[in-house]
């Protein structure tokens, strides 16, 4: 059975209205219809499960908040249905590092129109000093004399991916294949801090968290970003998070219950994105600028386009290497990944990667 729920697609517009001297932020909502389909447990088995660590770093963006939510057992998981992953939704909690209750489908269908669940789905919510969102039927941009930031396009993109199933009465949202996020923990020091291949010295360590939302087009290459890696790259996670061995009580490798739920193509594409992202960040931190030949990589829509784009710049690699002493190994690894080398995962095991021939 499929049911329809009304949902307010909210977004912020920061601008100046006629007659106002200073710009300010306003929150608007456009009502959209969302579908919730009942699915039997046997048709949506648990695919990947993981332990969620306690928050070890300050997360500046609300879109990262859901990856820290966990249930009474400090667990989270996805189910596999119709060839893709669906993440169990948990209620927002007012306190950090506290267990959360699964979100019941009936509660969502009843209260979604109020905006009660917008934050956990990544949409804008009123902040202190803002009034409740205003419902509109079209883009309110023509009201403003000046617009500095407009969040409607991002909200439309986010809303286009919303789809839900109900398993045993619990709401699950369509999501990306689970991946690692490497969350930085940092401390402010002198701006002249030494730059290393892993970024400024003010980053003391990173902590791995499993998440179901990729960063396909990084907004920034700042070293304080939150990089995404496929679950198969366990060795790289261990290298980038050297202190996690001391926090073994807080971290466990995720368990893959359904190996066929993990797409090798998705893993390899995400690996390539990670390699290119790290290379660009390194050149920016070390040389003071990004390598212009790769700036459009993340805008390419397909694996084939990404591979062609990298290969088109390959003739410049030896010269760039000899001139600046920069290793092009990450780009060669990205090409290998995009060229579809296989990944295999044995049934019932925790991931130990890279698992390749």
MIKOL-961515 format. One record per residue (C-alpha): x, y, z. Coordinates in steps of 0.5 Angstrom, whole numbers, plus 500, padded with zeros to 3 digits. Layout:
BEGIN
XYZ/...
This chain:
BEGIN
500500500/503507498/500513502/502521500/504526505/505533504/512536506/514543506/520544502/524549506/530554504/533560506/533567502/538572504/537579501/534586501/527587501/524594498/524599503/530595507/537598508/540592510/539585507/537579512/535572512/528569510/525562510/520560505/517553504/514550498/509544499/511538496/508531496/512525498/510518498/511512503/510505501/509499506/514494505/515487509/521486513/523480508/523484502/527489506/533486510/538489513/544490508/549494512/550496520/555500524/556503531/556510531/561513535/560519540/561526537/569527537/569534533/565540532/560539526/559546523/553544518/547541519/547537513/552532517/548532523/544525522/550521521/551522529/544519530/544512534/539508537/539505544/544500542/549505539/547502532/544505525/543501519/541501512/536496509/536493501/530494497/529494490/536494488/538500493/539502500/534505505/537508511/533508517/531515520/532516527/528522531/533528532/535529540/536535544/542533546/549530543/551523544/544521547/540515544/534516539/528513537/526510530/522515527/515512526/512512519/505514522/508520526/511522520/505522515/501526521/506531522/511532516/507538514/509542520/516542518/517537524/522533520/525538516/532538520/533531520/532531512/537536511/532542510/533549512/529550519/528557522/533559527/533564533/530571531/527568524/519567524/516560522/517559515/512562510/509558505/509560497/507557491/513560487/520562487/520568492/526571489/522577485/520580491/527582493/531588490/538584492/539577493/546575496/544567497/538563495/537556497/532554493/536550487/539546493/532545496/529543489/535538488/535535495/527534495/528531488/531525492/526524497/523517497/520513503/519506505/515503511/518497514/515494521/512501521/519505521/520510516/526509511/529514506/532512500/539514500/546513497/550507498/554507505/561510505/566513510/566520512/572522515/570528520/576532522/577534529/581541530/584546534/585553533/593555532/597560529/595561522/602560520/601553522/605548518/602545512/603537511/600533506/594532510/593539511/594544516/597542523/591545527/588538524/590533530/586527527/580525524/575520526/571515521/563515521/559511516/554515513/549514507/550521504/556522499/559529497/559528490/561535488/565538494/563545495/570547498/577543498/579546505/582541509/577542514/572539509/569532511/572527505/568521503/571514502/568507500/567502505/572498501/578503503/579501510/587501509/586508507/581510513/586507518/592511515/588518515/585516522/591514526/588515533/582511532/586504534/586508541/579509541/577502539/571502544/568508540/569505533/568498529/568497522/561496519/558489518/556488511/550483511/548483504/555483500/551484493/548490496/554494495/556496488/563495486/562501480/559506486/565504490/570505485/567512482/567514490/574512490/576516484/573522487/576521493/583520490/582527486/579531491/586529496/590531490/587537489/587539496/594537497/596542491/592547494/595547501/602546498/603550492/598555494/593554488/589548485/591545479/587548474/587542469/582538474/578543477/572541472/573534474/567533479/562536475/563530470/556526470/558519469/564515470/566515463/566522462/570523469/575518466/576521459/577528463/583525467/586522461/586528457/590531462/595525463/600528458/601534463/603529469/610528468/612535467/608537473/611532477/618534475/617541476/614541483/616534485/609532486/607525486/601524481/600517484/593519486/591521479/593514477/590510482/583514480/584512473/585505475/579505479/575509474/577503469/573498473/578494477/573489481/572489488/570483491/567482498/566475502/559474505/558475512/565479513/566485516/570489511/577489510/580493504/582494499/579487497/582486490/585481485/
